[in-house]
Amino acid sequence: SSPHLVQVRERIRINGQPISKELFSKYFWFVYNRLEETKDPEHASMPAYFRFLTIMAFHVFLQEKVDLAVVEVGIGGAYDCTNIIRAPVVCGISSLGIDHTSILGDTMEKIAWQKGGIFKPGVPAFTVAQPERPLEVLRDRAQEREVSWVPRGWTWGTPWQGGFSHLSPQCPLYLCPELDAFEGDHRALELGLAGAHQRSNAALALQLARTWLQRRGCRGLGELKEVPPAVELAGRPVPLAPAFQPTDAMIQGLRDTEWLGRTQVLPRGPVTWYLDGAHTTSSVQACVRWFRQAALKQDKPHDGSEVRVLLFNATGDRDTAALLKLLLPCHFDYAVFCPNFTEVSVANNADQQNFNVTLENALTRCLENQRTWTRLLEEKGGQDPWLPAPLRTGGLLQPTPPRGTLLLVPPAPRPLNSPSLVFPCLAQALRWVAQGRDPRLAAPAATGAHPHPIASSGAVLLREAAAVSVLVTGSLHLVGGVLRLLDPTLAQ
């Protein structure tokens, strides 16, 4: 899987655990040396970073004799370097979103075409509910596949029951039923990952797992729930797969699933960190729904002095203005923007270095995000009862007390800019947010560290608030850097 959050070894896991440093080093140098020895001398170049790690992952899985390898594509699918597997057991496509538009295209249909490139002749494939046109594109991509081996006894448009042998001209593509269809009358499935969007992921995971188990000849997988013919194709370009009764192992697997950096909550006394690597419009919408619900569940301070902080960054060609606009309903008291660097100097942090981005470029983008956030607040002012209209004093934006929290501090002696700050690295940003109240983070320096005028008044507010809720989102790399600082054991 990619990207990694803290250590590159996270990308290659066996039995759920990143491979050891010893194994990683052993296989890295074996693959590197073999490529070095056999490369074309006239066009001498090593594979790029992601391609090298993909080759290395396949080598590790072969050498360690794994029973099953689950491979996540890097970007897209059709032209992704993971797409060299000629005959996978099964393929799955989760909910589509607008991302990597410079590579995949700027519409859902173009992105669906790229994603459908992983389909293989005769290899069963599953997807979840998608908008109509992108789903039709996936169907067309599945029907383009050429003759090969396919499910035994399967014909296009009929429910697939498992087993492989005969030839067929296409890839059998099915739509996963909603997770409700897998639940018994009195047995709701409990998911280890929070958020309503994880239910479609769980339904897809169940279908992929069952396909693999059927391929292995496993029995006792639970009875299939037949799909009535009237339901199977009614208004759908793709037939509906039959649901089934999950086994006890599947139920436990869904319940025990953990995934760092996705809807993760880290309570640290008065400071609670909410981490979610959402970086597309659809995933940020899901993140907002989760955060608002999760924050509501937290015990509220009796005096109401809760402060909400957004820590945000985005990378690549993403429309940060669109993402930030989606975050407005969370009613943050402060927005903090910083690059994904844990420290200003990343010399001792090789796993989290990005040689494609300079600190100057990253900070420029953070300043643009800050300006965007200020503009959005101005536009939102007066429209939302939670966000009073800002007062203008001398041409500068004078922040008003959102939800009464700023009443904890005396009025500022001079007009301030919007309640947002930019820091050059994550370590400084987290220290300012926590104000010494998270035992794993030192307090910020008393003088000179925060030239921004709002930093001093905000510091008082953060130190005196009974509860501080911090949402970290916009980038998986950002979330990884935060995790590295909040939980140093992850870097060991």
C-alpha positions, 0 to 999 in steps of 0.5 A: 500500500502507499503512501507510508505514514511514518516509515517506508517499511509500512508499504510492505507488510506480512500478516499485517505487520511491516517487514523488519528493518533486517528484511527490508535492508536484505531485500532492498540491496538484493533487488538494487544490486540485481537491477544494477547488474542487469540494466541496459548500459545505453539507457542506464537508470534505476526504476523510480522510487515507487516502481522500485518499491513495487518490484521489491514488494513482489520479490519479498512476497515471493521469497517469503512465500505468502499465501495471498498478496493484497496489492493497492495501486499507486495512482489510477490503475491502467498505467500504474506499475502495480498493474503488471499482474496478469491473472490476479484472483480478484479485482476491486474498485472502491468509491471513486473520487476526483484526485490526481487530475493531472494524471488521471483526468479531470472528470469522474468518467476519465478517472473510472476509465483509468481505474477500470484498467486493472480488470483482467480477462475472466477475473471476477471484479467487484465495485461499490455504488458509483455515479451512473456514468462512471459505473457505465465506464467501468462496465464498458472497461470490463466488457472490453477484456479479451478471451481468457479463463473465467468463472465456471458456468458463468454467463454475462448478466447472471449471478456468479457463484464461484469456481473457475474454468471455462472461457468467456469474452469479458471480465465479470463485474459485479456491484456489491450490495450494501453492508445491510444485506450482509447483516442478519436480523439481529446481528449488526456488523461492527466496524473497527474503522469509524465513518459511514463511508467505511461500510461500502469498503467493508462490503467490498472487502467481504466480496473480495475475501469470499472470492479468494476463499472460494478459489482455495476451495474453502467450505462453510463460507455462509449461505448466499442470499439469492438476488431476485432477477427483478432486483439484479439488473433493475436500473443498474448497468452492472449486475448485483452480486449476491450477499451472504452470511459472513463467517465468524472470522470475517465478522472479527476481521471487520471489528478488529481492523485498524488503519493508522491515520484514518478516522483515528482519535488520540486523546491526550488529557485536555487535547484530543487529536483527530487524524484523517488523511482525507485529501479529495472532496468526497473523502473530506466530506466524509471526514467532516461528518466523522469529526463532527460526530466524534467531537460531539461524543467527547465529554464537554467541559462544564464551562463550555470553553472548548477550542477547535483547531484545524491543522491542514495541508494539501499536496499535488494538484488538489483544489485546496479552496474546495477542500477548505470550504468543506471544512467550514461547517466544523466551526474552527476557532483557529486554522493552522497551516504548515508543510508536511516536514516534521522539522525545518531540517529533515536531514535525520528523517529520511523516510519522510523526505520529499525531494520533489518539494522545497521548503520555500514552495511548501511554505508558499502554498501554506500562505496561499491556503491561509489567504483562502481560509481568510477569504472563506471566513469573510464570505461565510460571515453573516450567513452562519449563526455559528460564525458571526460577521467579522468587524473591519477595523482599519482595513484588517479583519477583526476576529469576533468570538466564535461560540464565545471562546475568545471571551476567555482572553482580553480584547487584543490591543490592535486589529488582528488578521484572521485566526489562522497561522502558518508555521514552517514545520509540524513540530512548531505547529503542534507545540503551539496548538498543544501549549505544553498540555500534551505530555509528549510535546514540549511547550513553545518557546516563550519569546520570538517563536511566534511573530504572528500577532494572534499567536500570543492571544491564541496561546492564552486561549489554548492554555486556559480552555478546558478542552482542545479538539484538533482535526488534522487532515488534507494530506496523508503525509501531513497525518504521518508527520503528526503521528511521528511526533505524537507517537515516537514509537512508530518510528522505531 
